[in-house]
């Protein structure tokens, strides 16, 4: 009930309405009976632990290669489009630096990449 009171206070102070039917709540370390009580009292949907937020997997294991597969695939797809094109060496270096700085930077700001992932990115 405390969560619902805080959200109602937010609604009153900001004049924005929280749509509980569209909202999702995720719990970690809570028994199933308590989860059911939370979802029924707030009238919210249950959020699965493994989900994406801003294209980043939340709830996955960052020590595995599968967690970093999306970043590696994005880098690989960007480089594959340049292979057949005629670009000067300076242009290639500029593009490589921009991709290697921008794409994985968001992931690297939250998770430490395993050495295998760093080696794969360097090889691409």
ZALUM-427867 format. One record per residue: residue number from 1; residue in three letters; x, y, z of N, C-alpha, C in turn. Coordinates in nm, 3 decimals. Atoms other than C-alpha are relative to their C-alpha. Layout:
BEGIN
+-----+-----+---------+---------+---------+---------+---------+---------+---------+---------+---------+
:   k :   r :     n.u :     n.v :     n.w :    ca.u :    ca.v :    ca.w :     c.u :     c.v :     c.w :
+-----+-----+---------+---------+---------+---------+---------+---------+---------+---------+---------+
: NUM : ALA :       X :       Y :       Z :       X :       Y :       Z :       X :       Y :       Z :
...
+-----+-----+---------+---------+---------+---------+---------+---------+---------+---------+---------+
//
This chain:
BEGIN
+-----+-----+---------+---------+---------+---------+---------+---------+---------+---------+---------+
:   k :   r :     n.u :     n.v :     n.w :    ca.u :    ca.v :    ca.w :     c.u :     c.v :     c.w :
+-----+-----+---------+---------+---------+---------+---------+---------+---------+---------+---------+
:   1 : UNK :   0.082 :  -0.120 :   0.000 :   0.000 :   0.000 :   0.000 :   0.086 :   0.126 :   0.000 :
:   2 : UNK :  -0.087 :  -0.117 :  -0.005 :   0.294 :   0.233 :   0.064 :   0.041 :   0.044 :  -0.141 :
:   3 : UNK :  -0.036 :  -0.034 :   0.138 :   0.394 :   0.216 :  -0.303 :  -0.115 :   0.072 :  -0.068 :
:   4 : UNK :   0.117 :  -0.062 :   0.061 :   0.042 :   0.302 :  -0.409 :  -0.021 :   0.142 :   0.054 :
:   5 : UNK :   0.013 :  -0.132 :  -0.060 :   0.033 :   0.597 :  -0.167 :   0.103 :   0.096 :  -0.059 :
:   6 : UNK :  -0.105 :  -0.084 :   0.058 :   0.364 :   0.730 :  -0.300 :  -0.035 :   0.037 :  -0.144 :
:   7 : UNK :   0.037 :  -0.029 :   0.138 :   0.243 :   0.701 :  -0.658 :  -0.121 :   0.094 :  -0.008 :
:   8 : UNK :   0.115 :  -0.091 :  -0.003 :  -0.086 :   0.872 :  -0.571 :   0.046 :   0.142 :   0.037 :
:   9 : UNK :  -0.056 :  -0.132 :  -0.034 :   0.111 :   1.158 :  -0.408 :   0.070 :   0.061 :  -0.120 :
:  10 : UNK :  -0.063 :  -0.048 :   0.124 :   0.314 :   1.183 :  -0.728 :  -0.106 :   0.053 :  -0.097 :
:  11 : UNK :   0.108 :  -0.044 :   0.088 :  -0.011 :   1.208 :  -0.925 :  -0.055 :   0.136 :   0.042 :
:  12 : UNK :   0.056 :  -0.126 :  -0.050 :  -0.141 :   1.487 :  -0.705 :   0.097 :   0.116 :  -0.020 :
:  13 : UNK :  -0.098 :  -0.109 :   0.009 :   0.180 :   1.689 :  -0.703 :   0.037 :   0.035 :  -0.143 :
:  14 : UNK :  -0.043 :  -0.026 :   0.138 :   0.265 :   1.651 :  -1.073 :  -0.115 :   0.015 :  -0.098 :
:  15 : UNK :   0.120 :   0.000 :   0.085 :  -0.089 :   1.631 :  -1.213 :   0.014 :  -0.096 :  -0.119 :
:  16 : UNK :  -0.011 :   0.109 :   0.097 :   0.022 :   1.326 :  -1.413 :  -0.066 :  -0.124 :   0.058 :
:  17 : UNK :   0.072 :   0.117 :  -0.047 :  -0.178 :   1.005 :  -1.392 :   0.082 :  -0.126 :  -0.029 :
:  18 : UNK :  -0.068 :   0.128 :   0.017 :  -0.014 :   0.665 :  -1.338 :  -0.105 :  -0.101 :  -0.045 :
:  19 : UNK :   0.091 :   0.102 :   0.051 :  -0.185 :   0.399 :  -1.548 :   0.046 :  -0.135 :   0.053 :
:  20 : UNK :  -0.042 :   0.125 :  -0.063 :  -0.163 :   0.091 :  -1.327 :  -0.025 :  -0.121 :  -0.090 :
:  21 : UNK :   0.030 :   0.114 :   0.089 :  -0.314 :  -0.136 :  -1.596 :   0.114 :  -0.020 :  -0.102 :
:  22 : UNK :  -0.112 :   0.011 :   0.094 :  -0.018 :  -0.060 :  -1.829 :   0.133 :  -0.019 :   0.071 :
:  23 : UNK :  -0.124 :   0.008 :  -0.076 :   0.242 :  -0.067 :  -1.552 :   0.037 :  -0.145 :   0.030 :
:  24 : UNK :  -0.051 :   0.132 :  -0.036 :   0.459 :  -0.367 :  -1.468 :   0.084 :   0.014 :   0.126 :
:  25 : UNK :  -0.082 :   0.001 :  -0.121 :   0.619 :  -0.455 :  -1.135 :   0.081 :  -0.129 :  -0.001 :
:  26 : UNK :  -0.088 :   0.115 :  -0.010 :   0.916 :  -0.685 :  -1.096 :   0.050 :  -0.014 :   0.142 :
:  27 : UNK :  -0.046 :   0.025 :  -0.137 :   1.022 :  -0.846 :  -0.772 :   0.117 :  -0.098 :  -0.004 :
:  28 : UNK :  -0.114 :   0.091 :  -0.015 :   1.343 :  -1.016 :  -0.666 :   0.005 :  -0.043 :   0.146 :
:  29 : UNK :  -0.011 :   0.053 :  -0.135 :   1.365 :  -1.241 :  -0.363 :  -0.129 :   0.009 :   0.081 :
:  30 : UNK :   0.128 :  -0.007 :  -0.069 :   0.993 :  -1.221 :  -0.280 :  -0.074 :  -0.130 :  -0.029 :
:  31 : UNK :   0.072 :   0.126 :   0.020 :   0.782 :  -1.533 :  -0.228 :  -0.121 :   0.022 :  -0.091 :
:  32 : UNK :   0.108 :  -0.007 :   0.099 :   0.506 :  -1.613 :  -0.476 :  -0.129 :   0.056 :   0.059 :
:  33 : UNK :   0.123 :  -0.049 :  -0.062 :   0.224 :  -1.541 :  -0.231 :   0.003 :   0.153 :   0.013 :
:  34 : UNK :  -0.012 :  -0.146 :  -0.012 :   0.354 :  -1.187 :  -0.165 :  -0.008 :   0.068 :  -0.137 :
:  35 : UNK :   0.008 :  -0.056 :   0.136 :   0.394 :  -1.128 :  -0.541 :  -0.144 :   0.015 :  -0.043 :
:  36 : UNK :   0.141 :  -0.003 :   0.039 :   0.030 :  -1.214 :  -0.600 :  -0.073 :   0.112 :   0.072 :
:  37 : UNK :   0.064 :  -0.107 :  -0.078 :  -0.076 :  -0.976 :  -0.323 :   0.039 :   0.136 :  -0.057 :
:  38 : UNK :  -0.046 :  -0.128 :   0.058 :   0.136 :  -0.693 :  -0.471 :  -0.071 :   0.030 :  -0.131 :
:  39 : UNK :   0.059 :  -0.022 :   0.132 :   0.003 :  -0.741 :  -0.823 :  -0.149 :   0.026 :   0.008 :
:  40 : UNK :   0.145 :  -0.019 :  -0.014 :  -0.359 :  -0.766 :  -0.711 :  -0.034 :   0.133 :   0.065 :
:  41 : UNK :   0.031 :  -0.126 :  -0.068 :  -0.345 :  -0.466 :  -0.478 :   0.031 :   0.122 :  -0.088 :
:  42 : UNK :  -0.034 :  -0.111 :   0.090 :  -0.175 :  -0.242 :  -0.735 :  -0.067 :  -0.010 :  -0.136 :
:  43 : UNK :   0.063 :   0.025 :   0.131 :  -0.362 :  -0.395 :  -1.030 :   0.099 :   0.023 :  -0.114 :
:  44 : UNK :  -0.106 :  -0.011 :   0.100 :  -0.035 :  -0.417 :  -1.225 :   0.032 :  -0.138 :  -0.055 :
:  45 : UNK :  -0.047 :   0.124 :   0.060 :   0.115 :  -0.681 :  -1.450 :   0.134 :  -0.038 :   0.059 :
:  46 : UNK :  -0.128 :   0.048 :  -0.050 :   0.409 :  -0.896 :  -1.352 :   0.107 :   0.019 :  -0.105 :
:  47 : UNK :  -0.113 :  -0.021 :   0.090 :   0.745 :  -0.806 :  -1.506 :   0.095 :  -0.117 :   0.012 :
:  48 : UNK :  -0.097 :   0.109 :  -0.001 :   0.968 :  -1.093 :  -1.605 :   0.138 :   0.059 :   0.027 :
:  49 : UNK :  -0.131 :  -0.050 :  -0.042 :   1.321 :  -1.059 :  -1.470 :   0.089 :   0.032 :  -0.120 :
:  50 : UNK :  -0.083 :  -0.027 :   0.118 :   1.495 :  -1.083 :  -1.810 :  -0.081 :   0.085 :  -0.097 :
:  51 : UNK :   0.071 :  -0.090 :   0.090 :   1.374 :  -0.779 :  -2.004 :   0.099 :   0.100 :  -0.058 :
:  52 : UNK :  -0.086 :  -0.100 :   0.062 :   1.516 :  -0.504 :  -2.223 :  -0.045 :   0.139 :   0.040 :
:  53 : UNK :   0.026 :  -0.140 :  -0.030 :   1.541 :  -0.142 :  -2.120 :   0.104 :   0.082 :  -0.074 :
:  54 : UNK :  -0.088 :  -0.079 :   0.086 :   1.690 :   0.106 :  -2.371 :   0.098 :  -0.090 :  -0.074 :
:  55 : UNK :  -0.074 :   0.099 :   0.079 :   1.809 :  -0.193 :  -2.578 :   0.107 :  -0.072 :   0.080 :
:  56 : UNK :  -0.096 :   0.070 :  -0.084 :   2.004 :  -0.331 :  -2.281 :  -0.073 :  -0.105 :   0.081 :
:  57 : UNK :   0.062 :   0.109 :  -0.075 :   1.922 :  -0.665 :  -2.123 :   0.019 :   0.024 :   0.150 :
:  58 : UNK :  -0.003 :  -0.014 :  -0.144 :   1.834 :  -0.634 :  -1.757 :  -0.034 :  -0.137 :   0.059 :
:  59 : UNK :   0.024 :   0.129 :  -0.065 :   1.858 :  -0.944 :  -1.542 :   0.082 :  -0.112 :  -0.058 :
:  60 : UNK :  -0.086 :   0.103 :   0.059 :   2.101 :  -1.132 :  -1.764 :   0.134 :  -0.006 :   0.072 :
:  61 : UNK :  -0.132 :   0.017 :  -0.060 :   2.448 :  -1.249 :  -1.673 :   0.105 :   0.064 :  -0.092 :
:  62 : UNK :  -0.096 :  -0.068 :   0.087 :   2.708 :  -1.004 :  -1.812 :   0.133 :  -0.074 :  -0.016 :
:  63 : UNK :  -0.123 :   0.078 :   0.014 :   2.983 :  -1.265 :  -1.770 :  -0.007 :  -0.101 :  -0.113 :
:  64 : UNK :   0.014 :   0.097 :   0.108 :   2.844 :  -1.478 :  -2.052 :   0.010 :   0.069 :  -0.136 :
:  65 : UNK :  -0.012 :  -0.051 :   0.136 :   2.903 :  -1.436 :  -2.423 :  -0.138 :   0.031 :  -0.059 :
:  66 : UNK :   0.136 :  -0.021 :   0.052 :   2.528 :  -1.460 :  -2.496 :  -0.055 :   0.137 :   0.038 :
:  67 : UNK :   0.044 :  -0.132 :  -0.044 :   2.468 :  -1.140 :  -2.298 :   0.052 :   0.109 :  -0.092 :
:  68 : UNK :  -0.065 :  -0.101 :   0.084 :   2.707 :  -0.947 :  -2.525 :  -0.022 :  -0.024 :  -0.149 :
:  69 : UNK :   0.019 :   0.035 :   0.141 :   2.592 :  -1.111 :  -2.850 :  -0.065 :   0.113 :  -0.079 :
:  70 : UNK :   0.066 :  -0.108 :   0.074 :   2.365 :  -0.819 :  -2.944 :   0.097 :   0.113 :  -0.034 :
:  71 : UNK :  -0.099 :  -0.105 :   0.027 :   2.651 :  -0.567 :  -2.914 :   0.097 :  -0.046 :  -0.108 :
:  72 : UNK :  -0.094 :   0.054 :   0.100 :   2.887 :  -0.791 :  -3.112 :  -0.066 :  -0.005 :  -0.137 :
:  73 : UNK :   0.071 :   0.007 :   0.128 :   2.624 :  -0.844 :  -3.382 :  -0.019 :   0.138 :  -0.061 :
:  74 : UNK :   0.015 :  -0.135 :   0.052 :   2.563 :  -0.470 :  -3.413 :   0.131 :   0.050 :  -0.061 :
:  75 : UNK :  -0.131 :  -0.042 :   0.051 :   2.933 :  -0.401 :  -3.455 :   0.032 :  -0.074 :  -0.129 :
:  76 : UNK :  -0.027 :   0.081 :   0.119 :   2.966 :  -0.685 :  -3.704 :  -0.083 :   0.046 :  -0.120 :
:  77 : UNK :   0.085 :  -0.043 :   0.112 :   2.671 :  -0.563 :  -3.912 :   0.044 :   0.135 :  -0.055 :
:  78 : UNK :  -0.047 :  -0.130 :   0.047 :   2.808 :  -0.209 :  -3.929 :   0.127 :  -0.014 :  -0.083 :
:  79 : UNK :  -0.124 :   0.016 :   0.074 :   3.151 :  -0.326 :  -4.043 :  -0.022 :  -0.074 :  -0.132 :
:  80 : UNK :   0.020 :   0.077 :   0.122 :   3.013 :  -0.568 :  -4.302 :  -0.050 :   0.087 :  -0.115 :
:  81 : UNK :   0.047 :  -0.088 :   0.107 :   2.846 :  -0.284 :  -4.494 :   0.114 :   0.081 :  -0.062 :
:  82 : UNK :  -0.111 :  -0.081 :   0.051 :   3.181 :  -0.108 :  -4.537 :   0.100 :  -0.081 :  -0.082 :
:  83 : UNK :  -0.103 :   0.082 :   0.063 :   3.380 :  -0.402 :  -4.673 :   0.007 :   0.021 :  -0.151 :
:  84 : UNK :   0.000 :  -0.013 :   0.144 :   3.273 :  -0.358 :  -5.032 :   0.010 :   0.143 :  -0.049 :
:  85 : UNK :   0.000 :  -0.140 :   0.043 :   3.276 :   0.021 :  -5.038 :   0.141 :   0.055 :  -0.005 :
:  86 : UNK :  -0.131 :  -0.063 :   0.013 :   3.563 :   0.240 :  -5.139 :   0.003 :   0.118 :   0.096 :
:  87 : UNK :  -0.015 :  -0.106 :  -0.100 :   3.655 :   0.446 :  -4.836 :   0.149 :   0.016 :   0.026 :
:  88 : UNK :  -0.142 :  -0.023 :  -0.028 :   3.990 :   0.609 :  -4.769 :   0.035 :  -0.055 :   0.138 :
:  89 : UNK :  -0.047 :   0.055 :  -0.126 :   4.200 :   0.483 :  -4.482 :  -0.040 :   0.092 :   0.117 :
:  90 : UNK :   0.041 :  -0.094 :  -0.105 :   4.129 :   0.800 :  -4.281 :  -0.149 :  -0.010 :   0.028 :
:  91 : UNK :   0.144 :   0.017 :  -0.017 :   3.756 :   0.753 :  -4.341 :  -0.034 :  -0.126 :   0.077 :
:  92 : UNK :   0.022 :   0.126 :  -0.071 :   3.771 :   0.393 :  -4.226 :   0.035 :   0.013 :   0.147 :
:  93 : UNK :  -0.041 :  -0.017 :  -0.139 :   3.958 :   0.487 :  -3.911 :  -0.102 :   0.083 :   0.077 :
:  94 : UNK :   0.101 :  -0.085 :  -0.063 :   3.706 :   0.759 :  -3.834 :  -0.128 :  -0.078 :   0.029 :
:  95 : UNK :   0.121 :   0.079 :  -0.018 :   3.412 :   0.522 :  -3.883 :   0.019 :  -0.107 :   0.107 :
:  96 : UNK :  -0.028 :   0.104 :  -0.099 :   3.574 :   0.246 :  -3.679 :   0.000 :   0.059 :   0.140 :
:  97 : UNK :  -0.004 :  -0.063 :  -0.132 :   3.644 :   0.480 :  -3.391 :  -0.138 :   0.043 :   0.047 :
:  98 : UNK :   0.133 :  -0.045 :  -0.042 :   3.293 :   0.621 :  -3.393 :  -0.088 :  -0.118 :   0.040 :
:  99 : UNK :   0.083 :   0.117 :  -0.034 :   3.132 :   0.276 :  -3.392 :   0.050 :  -0.065 :   0.127 :
: 100 : UNK :  -0.053 :   0.065 :  -0.120 :   3.365 :   0.127 :  -3.134 :  -0.019 :   0.086 :   0.124 :
: 101 : UNK :   0.025 :  -0.085 :  -0.116 :   3.310 :   0.427 :  -2.910 :  -0.147 :   0.008 :   0.035 :
: 102 : UNK :   0.142 :  -0.025 :  -0.026 :   2.934 :   0.462 :  -2.948 :  -0.079 :  -0.125 :   0.036 :
: 103 : UNK :   0.087 :   0.116 :  -0.020 :   2.783 :   0.115 :  -2.970 :   0.017 :  -0.069 :   0.136 :
: 104 : UNK :  -0.010 :   0.071 :  -0.127 :   2.928 :  -0.069 :  -2.671 :   0.015 :   0.090 :   0.122 :
: 105 : UNK :  -0.024 :  -0.091 :  -0.112 :   2.979 :   0.241 :  -2.458 :  -0.110 :  -0.007 :   0.105 :
: 106 : UNK :   0.112 :   0.006 :  -0.093 :   2.632 :   0.218 :  -2.304 :   0.009 :  -0.127 :   0.085 :
: 107 : UNK :  -0.016 :   0.124 :  -0.076 :   2.688 :  -0.146 :  -2.207 :   0.120 :   0.008 :   0.094 :
: 108 : UNK :  -0.121 :  -0.007 :  -0.081 :   3.041 :  -0.078 :  -2.082 :  -0.017 :   0.094 :   0.119 :
: 109 : UNK :   0.021 :  -0.091 :  -0.113 :   2.912 :   0.200 :  -1.859 :  -0.072 :  -0.069 :   0.115 :
: 110 : UNK :   0.072 :   0.073 :  -0.105 :   2.701 :  -0.054 :  -1.667 :   0.067 :  -0.131 :   0.039 :
: 111 : UNK :  -0.055 :   0.133 :  -0.024 :   2.881 :  -0.387 :  -1.701 :   0.144 :  -0.008 :  -0.045 :
: 112 : UNK :  -0.137 :   0.026 :   0.040 :   3.240 :  -0.501 :  -1.715 :  -0.002 :  -0.116 :  -0.098 :
: 113 : UNK :   0.000 :   0.103 :   0.104 :   3.294 :  -0.697 :  -2.035 :   0.108 :  -0.104 :   0.028 :
: 114 : UNK :  -0.103 :   0.103 :  -0.013 :   3.473 :  -1.031 :  -2.019 :   0.108 :   0.019 :  -0.105 :
: 115 : UNK :  -0.112 :  -0.017 :   0.092 :   3.811 :  -1.047 :  -2.190 :  -0.030 :  -0.063 :  -0.136 :
: 116 : UNK :   0.035 :   0.064 :   0.126 :   3.671 :  -1.283 :  -2.456 :  -0.082 :   0.095 :  -0.088 :
: 117 : UNK :   0.082 :  -0.095 :   0.077 :   3.414 :  -1.020 :  -2.561 :   0.087 :   0.112 :  -0.055 :
: 118 : UNK :  -0.091 :  -0.106 :   0.047 :   3.684 :  -0.751 :  -2.584 :   0.086 :  -0.050 :  -0.117 :
: 119 : UNK :  -0.079 :   0.056 :   0.109 :   3.895 :  -0.982 :  -2.802 :  -0.083 :  -0.014 :  -0.127 :
: 120 : UNK :   0.086 :   0.016 :   0.118 :   3.602 :  -1.054 :  -3.033 :  -0.027 :   0.135 :  -0.064 :
: 121 : UNK :   0.025 :  -0.134 :   0.054 :   3.525 :  -0.682 :  -3.071 :   0.124 :   0.053 :  -0.069 :
: 122 : UNK :  -0.124 :  -0.046 :   0.064 :   3.890 :  -0.606 :  -3.149 :   0.024 :  -0.070 :  -0.133 :
: 123 : UNK :  -0.020 :   0.075 :   0.124 :   3.895 :  -0.879 :  -3.416 :  -0.092 :   0.048 :  -0.111 :
: 124 : UNK :   0.097 :  -0.042 :   0.102 :   3.590 :  -0.736 :  -3.596 :   0.057 :   0.122 :  -0.066 :
+-----+-----+---------+---------+---------+---------+---------+---------+---------+---------+---------+
//
